[in-house]
Amino acid sequence: MHSVSADLPGTSHPASRPNDLSSGNPDPDLLLWRHDRWPTTVPSDLLLYGTPRIVDALLIQAQAYLAGQGVVRDHLTLLPGGLEAVDRALATLLRSGDRIIVESPTYNGDLPLIAALGLVPVRVPVDEEGFQPEAFAEALADAAGVLYRPRAQNPTGAALTARRAETLRAMIQQVPQLLVIEEDHAGGIAGADYVSAIPAGHPRWLHVASVSKWLAPDLRFAMVSGDSESIGRLDQRRLLGGGWISRMTQLAVAAHLADPGLPADLARVRLEYHTRRRHMLEQLAERGLCGHGRTGLNVWIEVPDEAETVARLAAHGWRVAPGARFAAAVPAIRVTVAGLRAAEASRFADDLLSACQGATPCR
């Protein structure tokens, strides 16, 4: 069984539990949300049924933001959060029994969701550059879809490189019926530029851009761009349920996207997370321990005995996420370093070394 609760909003409180490194939460002090940008007045027609589902102010700013990230400007819809968008896309655009390629290890919400929808996961290993090409090519043979994170991969921190993306695009181009979904949950704070495996002109694709990691998870807000048919089908399905994202929320997000200081703020936050990841990786390397984390909010560490390591760290007061939660093929732990300061990182590395006595030295 794969628990998804650890990464969901509201299930842990980093400010009150500084030694909880299991949550996947961003640092609250680095979120860019500003309360004074919540709309104090809203046109009366936006408070009613039947008005546009995407307000003009948000549409303009969303397209500009996505273009600035390097995302192809195409058809756009809004959904309540990244995982909700993935859920809606899989349920609407694939059929029960379809095989879908996922990363291995993968985000802990993917496999339970895929199982609940009656889909069949095809797990393809990732390294620090993304999907491993040989295994990916083999999995493409009978796949109907692929789901991946182009950067800040959770849990490993992998990010697509231009070279790897070119290789994957050439493979995907041979399978035009393949639905390609990329979930870019960290966006501009990930720590690497956006690189896509979606071929130009591919007929079935979606890019999910969440604001959770850099603006605020509680907004439950994701911008979804893609080909006209896929977006149209998502919109039609959305009409049967909630219909639209709150227009007041849209106006608040639009105000943040319109801020001329946003690029500098994103760069500042990105640098701070990079510094924290790098410091943790350096601390691990100094002790002969192997850590991975090119991008994102976490560091992925292979350990000799997963359960024993988690238990020993708990005895030292540290809570980490076991690799089994992410269907890892090797014993490992995921450590959220988003809110971890330098002194805490050094102390954690000491305690991890003690917990991993007998581990194979880092190669």
Secondary structure, DSSP 8 states (H G I E B T S, - for coil): ----GGGSTTS--TTT-TTB--S----GGG----GGGS-S---GGGGSTTS-SS-HHHHHHHHHHHHHHT----EEEEESSHHHHHHHHHHHHS-TT-EEEEEES--TTHHHHHHHTT-EEEEEEEETTEE-HHHHHHHGGG-SEEEE-SSS-TTT-----HHHHHHHHHHHTT-TT-EEEEEESSGGGSSS-------TT-SSEEEEEE-TTTT-GGG--EEEEE-HHHHHHHHHHHHTTT-S--HHHHHHHHHHHT-TTHHHHHHHHHHHHHHHHHHHHHHHHHTT--EE-SSSSEEEEE-S-HHHHHHHHHHTT-B-EEGGGGT-SS-EEEEE-TT--HHHHHHHHHHHHHHTTT-----
